[in-house]
Amino acid sequence: MMRRLLLALMTAGFCNSAGVLAAQDLPYGQSHVFAAFRNGERIGTHTLTFQQSGDKRVVTTSIDFAVKALGLTMYRYMHRGQEVWNGNTFESISTQTDDNGTKYGVKAKQNAAGVAVVRDGGSAPKLSADDVGFQQGGAKQETLPAGTLPSTHWNLNQVKQSAMLNSQNGALAKVQITPRGRETIKTANGTLEATRYSYTGDVQMDQWFDDRGRWVKASFKASDGSTIEYILQE
């Protein structure tokens, strides 16, 4: 029932309310951590880490979720990813995902022809219609349009995109993003002001970014109708 819990979140994308994010203006420290809640109950953690060396930047994503009922784990999700950037230019991404037993692998690299993607779903026991553009039975290669960015949430420039690389399954996700104005949001240690963006199309969710350009909240409906929220732990 919960196998598609993370699909919307992993296909989401993201501009500073003052404009696009410049490479030298990266607003994050070494780590950026969210607690994830389902209908108000904590189910896991989403952690980003940033390593900068000159113009080179490596961004690592770690996600671990577990939904329990009556002491039993009903759903488990694990995702690991690593992006490489040169200044403000995306170079490559590699991810591995275990979505309650359904396994995905994605490798993508920017080249002269576009974004070359190799996605592997051969170890998945069964794929649903939600796995847009993803086929079972071995690796599939595809080249996406040049300039396509991965849907890894932290990069504020993605809010200008109309399509993104799904960082879980490697498919191209088409999305429309609409700013909804300023709101006060709650974090683990207080409140802050942020701009809300709504996503429709292949992605249906809301994201919030603060005045520094940081991703600070997410909210969406899971396939079972439950509400998933990300709360910043700062």
C-alpha positions in Angstrom: 0.0 0.0 0.0 2.8 2.4 0.8 5.2 1.4 -2.0 4.6 4.7 -3.9 5.0 6.9 -0.8 8.1 8.7 -2.1 7.3 9.0 -5.8 6.0 12.5 -5.7 8.8 13.7 -3.4 11.6 12.3 -5.5 10.2 13.8 -8.7 9.8 17.3 -7.3 11.9 20.2 -8.4 12.9 24.0 -7.4 14.4 30.1 -7.7 15.2 32.2 -4.9 12.4 34.7 -4.3 15.1 37.2 -5.3 16.2 35.3 -8.4 18.2 32.3 -9.5 20.8 30.9 -7.2 24.4 31.8 -8.2 27.2 29.3 -7.5 28.9 31.6 -5.1 25.7 32.2 -3.1 25.1 28.6 -2.0 23.1 29.1 1.3 23.8 25.7 2.9 26.3 24.7 5.4 27.9 21.2 5.5 24.5 19.5 6.2 20.8 20.1 5.9 18.4 17.7 7.8 14.7 17.1 7.7 12.5 14.9 9.8 9.7 13.3 7.8 6.2 12.9 9.2 3.2 10.9 8.1 -0.1 12.2 9.5 1.9 13.8 12.3 3.9 10.7 13.2 7.6 10.7 12.5 8.7 8.1 9.9 12.3 9.0 9.1 15.0 11.4 8.0 16.2 13.1 4.8 19.8 14.4 5.0 21.7 16.5 2.6 25.5 17.0 2.9 27.6 19.5 0.9 31.3 19.3 0.1 32.9 22.2 -1.8 36.4 22.3 -3.3 36.9 25.4 -5.4 34.2 25.4 -8.1 33.5 21.7 -7.6 30.6 20.7 -5.4 29.5 17.2 -4.3 26.0 16.9 -2.8 25.0 13.7 -1.1 21.4 12.6 -0.3 20.5 10.0 2.3 16.8 9.1 3.0 15.5 6.4 5.4 11.8 5.9 6.1 9.9 3.2 7.9 6.1 3.1 8.4 5.0 0.9 11.3 1.7 -0.4 12.5 1.1 -2.6 15.6 4.8 -2.9 16.0 5.4 -4.2 12.5 7.2 -2.4 9.7 4.6 -2.1 6.9 6.7 0.0 4.5 10.4 0.8 4.2 12.2 3.2 1.9 16.0 3.8 1.4 17.6 6.2 -1.1 21.3 7.2 -1.6 22.4 9.7 -4.1 25.5 11.7 -5.1 25.6 14.8 -7.4 28.6 16.5 -8.9 28.4 20.2 -9.9 31.0 22.6 -11.4 30.0 25.9 -10.1 26.3 26.3 -11.1 26.5 23.6 -13.8 25.2 20.1 -13.2 27.7 17.4 -14.2 26.4 14.1 -13.0 24.3 12.1 -10.5 24.3 8.5 -9.3 21.5 7.0 -7.1 20.4 3.8 -5.6 16.9 3.2 -4.2 15.1 0.4 -2.4 11.4 1.3 -2.3 10.0 -1.5 0.0 11.7 -4.2 -2.1 11.5 -2.5 -5.5 15.1 -1.4 -6.4 16.2 1.3 -8.8 19.6 2.5 -10.0 20.2 5.7 -12.0 23.4 7.2 -13.4 23.2 10.4 -15.4 25.9 12.7 -16.9 25.8 15.9 -18.8 27.5 15.8 -22.2 27.4 17.6 -25.6 24.2 15.8 -26.6 22.3 16.4 -23.4 21.9 14.4 -20.2 22.8 10.8 -20.8 20.8 8.6 -18.4 21.2 4.9 -17.7 18.5 3.5 -15.4 18.2 0.0 -14.1 15.1 -1.7 -12.7 16.0 -5.3 -13.3 15.9 -6.2 -9.6 12.3 -4.8 -9.1 9.8 -7.5 -8.3 7.0 -5.5 -9.9 6.6 -2.0 -11.3 3.4 0.0 -11.2 2.0 2.6 -13.6 3.5 5.2 -11.3 6.9 4.4 -12.6 6.6 6.7 -15.6 9.1 5.9 -18.3 10.7 3.1 -16.4 10.9 -0.4 -17.7 11.6 -3.6 -15.9 14.2 -6.1 -17.1 17.7 -4.6 -17.3 19.2 -1.2 -18.0 17.7 1.3 -20.3 19.6 4.2 -21.8 18.2 7.6 -22.8 19.4 11.1 -23.5 17.3 13.9 -22.0 17.5 17.6 -23.2 20.6 19.6 -22.3 20.1 21.6 -19.1 17.8 19.1 -17.5 18.4 19.2 -13.7 17.9 16.4 -11.2 14.9 16.5 -8.8 17.0 16.7 -5.7 15.1 19.5 -4.0 17.9 21.7 -2.6 18.7 23.5 -5.9 16.5 26.6 -6.0 17.1 27.1 -9.8 14.9 24.1 -10.5 11.8 26.2 -9.9 12.4 27.7 -13.4 12.2 24.2 -15.0 9.3 22.7 -16.9 10.8 19.2 -16.8 13.3 17.4 -14.5 15.2 14.2 -14.2 13.5 12.0 -11.7 16.4 11.1 -9.4 14.7 7.9 -8.2 13.8 6.2 -11.5 15.7 8.2 -14.2 12.5 9.3 -16.1 11.8 12.8 -17.4 9.1 14.4 -15.2 7.1 17.2 -16.6 6.0 19.8 -14.1 4.4 23.2 -13.7 5.5 25.3 -10.7 3.5 28.2 -9.4 4.6 30.6 -6.6 1.9 31.0 -3.9 3.3 33.9 -1.8 4.9 34.2 1.5 4.2 32.1 4.6 5.5 31.5 8.1 6.6 27.9 8.6 7.5 25.9 11.6 10.9 24.3 12.1 12.2 22.1 14.9 13.5 25.3 16.7 11.1 28.0 15.8 9.6 29.7 12.8 10.9 31.4 9.6 9.5 33.2 6.6 9.5 31.4 3.3 8.0 31.4 -0.2 5.6 28.6 -1.1 5.6 26.9 -4.6 3.0 24.5 -5.8 3.8 21.7 -8.2 1.4 20.1 -10.7 1.7 17.7 -13.7 3.9 14.6 -13.1 4.6 16.1 -9.6 1.9 17.2 -7.1 3.3 18.8 -4.0 4.2 22.0 -2.2 7.7 23.2 -1.4 8.9 26.2 0.6 12.2 28.2 0.3 13.4 30.8 2.8 15.0 34.2 2.1 18.5 32.7 2.0 17.4 30.4 -0.8 17.3 27.2 1.3 14.7 24.4 0.8 13.0 24.5 4.2 9.7 22.5 4.0 7.8 20.0 1.8 4.3 18.6 1.9 2.4 16.2 -0.3 -0.3 13.4 -0.3 0.9 9.8 -0.4 -1.0 7.3 -2.6 -3.0 6.1 0.4 -4.2 9.6 1.1 -2.0 10.3 4.1 -0.2 13.6 4.4 3.7 13.6 4.3 5.5 16.6 5.7 9.2 17.5 5.9 10.1 19.6 9.0 13.5 21.3 9.0 15.7 20.3 12.0 17.6 23.5 12.7 
